Every structure is written in C-alpha cells, then in structure tokens.
Amino acid sequence: MKWIKPYILYFVTFSLPLSLFSDLTAEVQAQSYHPNKTWQISQTFKPPQRGKPPASAGGSTRGSSCLTGKKLIIPLIPPDKLGLTFAEHPTFFWYIPPSPVKAAKFLLLDKDENVFYETSFTLPDKPGIINFKLPDTAPALAVGKTYHWYLTISCDTQDSSENPTVDGWVERTQPELGLSEALTKANLHKLPSMYAEAGIWHEALTSLVKLRQIEPNNFKARLDWRQFFKSVGLSAIASEPLIDCCTSRKEGHGARG
C-alpha cells in the first residue's frame, strides 16, 4: 500500500491540470466563434432624451442639378437632425457625391433665423466624407441655444432654387461635472464611446474621425466606426473615404445670439 499512495497522488495531480486545460481550450474556441464576447462594440450613439428641433429641420436634400448620377448630399447628423456639442466652434460633417461644381456655402442661423455666421469654401475633387470646423474667428455658440445650419453646392449662381442643399440643427450644451472630469482624463480610444454614451454628437463623431486618421489599421476602431454609423442609419456611407476639407475662403458674421 505504501507504493500505491504515491501513484494515486501522481495520478490525481496530473489529471486536474488536464481537466482545467480542456475547459480553457473550450472557452477559447467558444470565443473564437463568438467574437462579440471579445470585442465589445461601444460606439452605438445614444440620443439624449430631449425635445426635438423645429419641424422645418429635415436634413433633406433640395435639388441635384449638378450632382453626378442624381446622388444626394448626406449630412452626418442623428436621426432627429439635432446634434449636440460641448464646443464653442464644433465640426460638421457631410458626404459629398461626385460633382463638377466645387463651390459650397455654409450658413448658420440663430433661433430667430438671423444670420449668425456664413462662409464659402471649395469642395475636394474626390467624393467622400468632408468636414468643416467653425473657425475660431467665428462667433462662439452660446450654451443652451439652438442654431439652424445649411450647406449648399452653388450649381447655379443666378437661380439658387435648384442648388443641392441640406440642413440640420446644432445646440451647444455643457457637460455635467463628473463627465467633464472623466473626459479630461480619457485618452483618444475612450473618448468616442464616452461622447456617444452621453449623446454628444459632434464630439463623438469628431473623436472617431481622429482615431481613424491616426490609426487607420486599428481593427476595433473600424468596427466601432461601422457600429456608430449603423446606430444612426448611415451604414450606406460608412465605407466612404475621409477627405481632407474644408477651409473657409470668405466669412461673414451676423447677429450673435
């Protein structure tokens, strides 16, 4: 019997690691077939619970006289057409289809439909997703106020009724203290999900774009990008290239408000 005990102990000690190894292997295989358990896509945009903008905001396109193949300008905005921002000078995004005309106008109106800011810029030669940052020389958006914006491609300078135009709304708000402190400590990889979770459209999209530009081969960033677009019904343009554009070439400031 004295010779059997070591054998039994050896057998038990050896069999336990085999069992644990089998469980671990099964878990790894399960994760391989269910990648969502490994990749937690967090860039689903969650619109804030608040009132909708006026009914005149549609994000719709008027006219397509100079757009190739009757394609439309697509504004990158939430389904309710109102984008929140923390910034005094936020960045706006649109998908621009092929067009031989390269002159575009951006107009920002206050709540009374007075001109708050207007400018013109040149569109890039290639179709894709462009951006325009409200320059620091423009009036700062006031906290708690909503502004109506328009983007127009100037196909016909004599008759603007058929010029392709899209519109939407932007409102500046302030972060709660806890979120503000968390944002100051977060790196670029965490910012998109934090803004998306808080319903802050302009910064959520801007931080995602920056991440895509800095790390174009980051697999998770590409997944997050597609998930973000899908969550707001923009999957059709998720694969469109990011185009470096645009800089103001003529500015105009109206009433501040």
N, C-alpha and C positions, 0 to 999 in steps of 0.2 A: 504493500500500500504506500509505503514511503516513496516509491518510484513513480506511482500513478499521479500523486498530487502535483508535482511539477509539470507533468504532461497536461493535466487538466487546466492548470493555471495558464500554461502557454497557449492552449487552445482558446480559452476564453479571451485572453488578452489580444490574441491575433484576430479573433472573429469580430470583436467590437469595431475596430477600425475599418474592417471590410464593410460592415453594415453602414457605418457613417459615410464611407466613401460612396457607397451605392446611392444613398439618399442625396448626397451632394451632387452626384452626377445627374440624377433625375431632375433635380432642381435647375441645374444649369441648362439641361436640354429643354425643360419647360420654358425657361426664359428665352431660349433661342427661338422657339416657335411663337412666343408671345412677347414681341419686343416692347409693347406698351408698358409692360411691367418694369422694364429697364429705363425706357425713355418716357419721362413724364412731361408731356407737352403742356406747357403752362401759358402759352400766348393766346388763349382764347379771350377775345375782347368782351368785357362785361360792361354794357352801357349803364350809366348811373340812373337811378330812379328819380326822374325829374320831369318837369313839363317839356313838351315838345316845342320846337320853334314854330313861328307862324306858318300857316298853310301855304304861303307863297313859295316856301323853300322846297325844292324838289330834287335838286341835284341833277335835273334833267338837261338834256342837250337840245338846244334850239338851232336848227339849220345844220346843213352838212355840205354846203355848196362847194367847198374846196377840200373836203376830206376824201382821200382815195378809197374807193370801194364802199362809199357811204358808211364808213365806220364812224364811231362816236367818240367824243372825249369822255373819259370816265373819271369823275372825281373820286379820290380816295378819302371817303368820309363814312361815318357809321350809317346804318340803315335809317335812322331818324333825321339824318342830314345835319345834325348839330355836333360839332367837335369841340370838346372841352380842352383847355390848355392852362398851364400854370405860367406860361411865358408872356412877357410883355410884347415880344416880337416872335410869334410862332412861325413854324414852317408848314407850307401847304404842299400837297402832292396831287398829281393828276397823271392819268395815262393819256398820252397824245398819240393818235394814229398817224399813219403817213399822210403828209400834206405838202403841196408845193409852196404854200404860204407859210412864212416863218415869223410873221409879226403877231404878237399876242398882247392883250391888255388885261390888267388885273385891277379890279375896282373893289374897294371896301367901303361899305356904308354903315352909318350908325343906326340906332334904333328908330330915328326919325327919317331915315333914308337920305340923310345928308352925306355928301362925300367926306369920308374920313381919311382915305388915302387912295391914290391911283397911280399906276405906273404902266410902262410898256417894256417888253423885253423880246429878245429874239429866240425863237424855238430852235432846238437842235436839228440837224439834218436827218437823224435816225428816229424812228418811232420808239416809244418806251415810256417809262415812268420818270417824270421830271419833278423837280421841287423848286419852290420859291420861298425863301425866308424873308419875312417882313424885315427890311433893313433897320439898323439902329437909328438911322436918320428919320425914320417914320415915327409918328406919334405912338406912344405905348398904349396897348389895350388896357382899358380900365377894368378893375376887378368887379365882377358881378354884372357886367354889361355884355350884351349880345350884338354881334356885328354880322352884316349880310355881305357876302363876297360874290364876285362874278369873275369868271375867266372867259375871255373871248378871243377867237382867232380872227384877225382882220382880213377876211377874204375880199370884202368889198368896202372900200373906204367911203363910197358915195351913199350906199344903201346898206345899213347895218342890220336890217331886219332878218336877213338870211345868214348872218355870220354865226358860226357854231359857238354856242355859249353854254356854260354850266354855272350853277350857283350852289351855295350852301351857307351854313352859319358857323360862326365861331364864338365861343364865350370864354372869357378868362375867369378862372376861379382860384382859390387859394387852398393849399394842402393843409390838412389837419396837422397838429404839432408832431404826433407820432410818425405819420407818413413822411413829413418833411425831414425829420431826423434820420429816418431809415434811408431815404433817398440820398442824403449827403454821404452816407457810409457805404452805399451799394456800388459795386463795380458794373461795368457795361453789360455783363452777362445777366445780371439780375434786374437791371432797370426795365427792360421791356415788359416782363411779367408783372412787375410792381405797378407800372403805369396802366397796363391792360386790366389788372385786377381792380384798380381804382377808377377805371372808366375815363382816364385822361387820354383822349385820342391822339392829339398832335404829338405829345412826347412819347407815347407808346410806339407810334409808327416811326418817328424820327430816330429813336434809340435802336429799333430793329434795323433800320436802314444803315445806321452807322456800324452796327455789328456785322451786317452782311458785307459792307465795304471793307472793313478791317480784316475780317476772317471769312473770305469768300468760300473757302473749302470746309468750313465748320459744318458738319453734318447736322448737328442738333439745331444750329441756327437756321439752316434751310428748312428743317421740319417745323420749327416754331413759326417761321415766315409763312409757310403754307397754311398752317393751322390758324394763324391770325387772320389771313385773307379769307379763309373758308368761313370763319365765325361771323364775318360781316357780309357774306355773299359776293366776295370779289375774287373767287377762285379762278375765274376766266382770265385774269391778268396777272396771276401770281408768278407766272413764268416770264413775264416781260422784263427786259433788261432795265437796270437803273441807269439813267442818262444824266450826265453832269450838266445841270442847268438850274437856275437861270439867274441872271444878274440884271437889275434894273438899269434901264438906259434913259428913262425920263420919269421923274417923280412929280407928284402933286399932292399937297396936303389940304384937307378941308377942315370943317369944324371938328373939334375934338369933343368926345363925349362918351 
